Amino acid sequence: MLWGVNELTLKQFVLDYLESEFKKTDRIVSFVREDGDSDMQVQLGGGKHVAIYVINRAIRVPEINELLERNTHKHLYTLFLLDGRMVPKDGTQVDPPAWMAMLHTLAHHRLYAYWCDLRNVTIRPIHLGWRWGEHQRGVVYGAPVNVNNLRAEMIVFTSEFITGRIAAADFGDDTFWKRVSPMQESEQRYSWRQWSFGGSRKRQPSEEAEQSYGFDSWEEFERHYGDVGTGTDYRYYRNQTREERKPPRRIQSLMMRHYNLLGLTKEATLNDARLAYRKLARENHPDLHPTEKEKYTLRMAQINAAFEAIRKTFKAD
């Protein structure tokens, strides 16, 4: 990475690289740099438009949610590329900040980061492993991506900070990290709150660890591991796509979490939800807690996500 070059110049190097690569394929119909909303907007052959953001700073969770909601409404599929100096190193163990974990969820459980060597740009995927109890998340780098594999799809999210139907983009979902095989179940116990490697003793994670914002949600765990060891067809885990693993029946239990967070019952009206949201927003706004701003920023992100999910159910009706 060129430490003597400013961030604006590095961004231009990345955009130059993307432009040169996109010219090599018929899959990319057109692209426009710095269209005023994103750093580059790309039109794919199927008529979908991807908004690419080259990021060199931390992003607030509410800012990401607002951007995703706005782009999805405009049928723009969102992709973030992070400065490689911001991301954890390959092979390390980390507790990623909430915004980074959020972007990781958005792109099929990977981040995309760029590195510049002179004007030579490399973009690599980065996977953050599952967090078991109090353990940190392992970092695994993949091989450089082929940017012409760019694709866009609507995905239904039920994670900590992203809920609902979101327009997202990535460079393909080939798995480059080691996944636990279902055949290893005799050695590794698959459960959400009780996890241990081998042996009969299950270690209970502390209450503080369970409440950590880096802890993968129960819905996410169920999505990937819920059926492991329950049948004889182990191809379920290895071969099915993310969409095929998606459990719609779990969304109802997630909605109850949203209602509980706002202190509501399932019989609450939209007006009840608005009143509860405004009350909690007044109490938990980060500006009112300057010494604990990060904590209340995360708290407000949860409150915003819960209210938005509830509001959407009334709009759907």
N, C-alpha and C positions, 0 to 999 in steps of 0.2 A: 504494500500500500504506500502511496506517495504522501508522506506526512508533511512535506513542504508545500503541497498544492492545496488550495482552499477547497471547501466543500462544493462551492458552485462549479468550479472547474471539474471536479470529480463527477458531479452529476452530468455535466455535458459529455464527459467521456463515456458514461454509461448510456446516455441517450444516443450518442454517435454509434456505439456498438450495436444497440438494439436496431437502429435504423439500417445499418449495413447488413445485419442478419435477416431482417424482415424482407429486404429486397431480394433475398435468395429463394424465396418460396412463393408459390401461388396461393397458399393457404391464407396469407395476409393480403387483403384487398387494398387497404390503404392505412395510413397512419399520419397523425398530426402531432407535432411536438408543442408542448407548453400551450395547451388550448385555453388556458385561463382557469381551469378547474383542476386538471391533473397535469403531470409532467409529460405524459404522452397518451393519446387515445388511439386505439388500434381497432380496425374493423376486420373481423374474421370472415372467412368464406361463407359461413352460414348466416351472415347478416348481424351477428352479435358484435357489440362494441365493448372493448376492455379499456378501463381507465387504470393507467400504471402510475404509481407514486414512488419516486426515488427518495428514500428517507434517510436523514443523517442526524436525527434527534429523537428523543423519547416522545411518544404521543400519549395524550391523556385518553383514558378509556371512554369517557363521554364523547370526546372528539371523534374517535373511531366509530362509535355507534351512530353518531349523527351523520358521518360520511357514508357509512354503509346503507343507512336508511335512505338518504338522499339519492345515492347512486342506484339502489335497487328500484326506487320509484321511477327513475329515468331509464331503467333497463340498461344500466351501465354495470359491467362486471368488474369488480375491484381486485387489484393485485398490488401488493407492497413489496418493494425491494429495499433491504436494509444495508446500510454501510457496514462492511465486514468488521470494522473496528468496534462496533457496538455489541456484537454478538459474542456469546461465550466460546471459548476455544474447544476444538475437537477433543473428545475423550475426557472432558472435565465433568464435574457434578455441580449443578447449580439450582438455585431457587429463582427462576426468572421473574422479573416484574410482571404485574398483571397485564400491562399492555402487550408485552412480548408473548405471553402465554395466549392472549386473545388472538393475535395475528397467527400464531402457530395453529390454533384451532381452525381459523378461517381457511387456511390453505392445505387441508387434508393432513393435518398434524406435521407440518413442516414450515420452516421459515425460509425465505429466499434472501441471500446476502450476496453483495458484490465486492470484488477486490480489484484494484487497478494497479498494474505494473506498467509504468509509462502510460501509453494509450491502450494497452492490452487489458481487456476486461474479462473477468471470470465471474460467473454467477453459479452459486452452489446451493443445494437444498440442505437444511439443517433440521434434524429431528431431535426433539426433547422427549426423553423416555417417560413412561408412566411414573407417577410418584406413589410409592408404596409407603403408607404411614408417614414416618418422620424422615424417610430417606429423601435425598435430593434427586433431581432429575438428570439422567445421563445425557450427554450431548454427543450426537453422531453426525458427521458430515457425509454427504453423498458426493458422487462424481459431478463435475460441471454439467449443467443442464443444456439441452438443446432448446433455445428460446423459440424455435419454430414449432415446438410442441405445445405452444400456448393454446389453452382451451378455456371455455367459460361454461358455467352451469349454475342453475338455481339449486341451493342446498337448504334443507330444513335443519336448523341448529337448535339444540336444547342444552347448551352448555352454560357455564357460570355467568358469562357476560354477553353472550350472543344467543338470542332466541328468535325464532320465527324463520321466515323464508328470506334468504339473502342471496344476492347475485355476486358470485365469487369467481376468481380466475386463478389458474395455476399452470405449471409446466408439465402436468402429468402426475399420476399417483403411483409410479413404480416404487416398491418398498426397497429401500437401500439399507435399512437397519435390521438387526436381528430380532425376529419375533419369537416369542415363546411358543413352542409347539404344543398342541393339545396332548400329544403322546407323552409329554413330560409331566402330566398331571400328578403322577405318583410322587414326584419330587417337589412340585410347586403347587401351592394351594391357591385356587382362584376364588377369592371372595373380596368383598369391597372393604369392609372394616377390619377384617382379620387376614393378615397376609404374612406368610413366613416362607423361607426357603428350606424345605425339608423338615423332618422331625414332626412330632405331634403337638408341640407347644406353639400356640398362636399368640403373637405379641399384639397387644391392644395399643393402637396409636393414642397419644395423649389428646385430650380435648382441644388443646391449643393447635396441635397439628391438623386435626380434622377440620378446624375452622379456618385454616390457612387458605388464602385466596389462590395459592398455587396447587391445591389439592384437586385432582380431577373429579368431576361430579359423578354421582352414582349412575346417572343416565349414560354418561360417556363410557363408564366401565362396563355397564350392561351391554352397550352397543357392540363393544369389541369382544367381550369375554363371557357374556351371559349364558351362551349355550355350550361353552367349552366343557367337554367331559360328560355331557348329558346324552349323547347319542353315539352311534357307531360311524357316522359319516363325518370324518374329520376334515373333509374338504370344505365344510361350512366356513371354517375360520380362514383357511388359506386362500380360497378362490373367490369368495363372494365379494362384491363391490361394496363400497360404503353405503350406497343407496339401498342395496339389498339387505344390509345389516340393520338398517334404520328401523326402530321399533315404534310405530305410531301409537301403540297402546300406552307407551310410557309418557307421552306428552300430557295426558290427563293428570298424572301424578305431579308432573312439573308445574302444571297450572295451579295445583293446590299449594305448592311452595310459594308461588307468586301471591296468591290470595293471603296466605299466612304472613308473608313478609309485610304486606300492607295492613295486616290486622283485620282482614275481611273474611266473611264466610262466602260459600259458593253462591248464596242467594243475593249477594250484594248487587246493587245497580251500578251503572256507569257513573252516575252522580256520586254514589258512595265512594267509588274508587277514586274519583277526582278529589273529593274532600280529604280522603285518607292520604293520597299522594301529596297534596299541598301541605298538610300538617307535617308529614315526615320530611318533606323537602325543607320546610322552615327550620326544623330541628336539626337536620343533618347536613345542611349546606356547608361545604368545605371552608368558605370564607368566614364562617362563624367559629371555626375551630383551627385557628392559625398554627397552633402547636402540634396538631394531629391532622394536618391537611391531607396527607396521603391516605390515612385510614378512612377519613370521611369522604374523600373522592371515590374510593372503592365502594363505600357504603351507598353513596348517591347513585353510582352506576348500577348497583343492584336494584335500588328503588326505581330508577328510571326504566330498567329492563322489565321489572315486574309490572309496572303500570302500563307500559307499552304493549306487553303481551296480553294483558287483560283488556285493554282498549281495543285491540285488534279482534278479539273474540266478539265484542259487541258490533264492530263494523261488519264482521263476516255474517252475523245474524241479520 
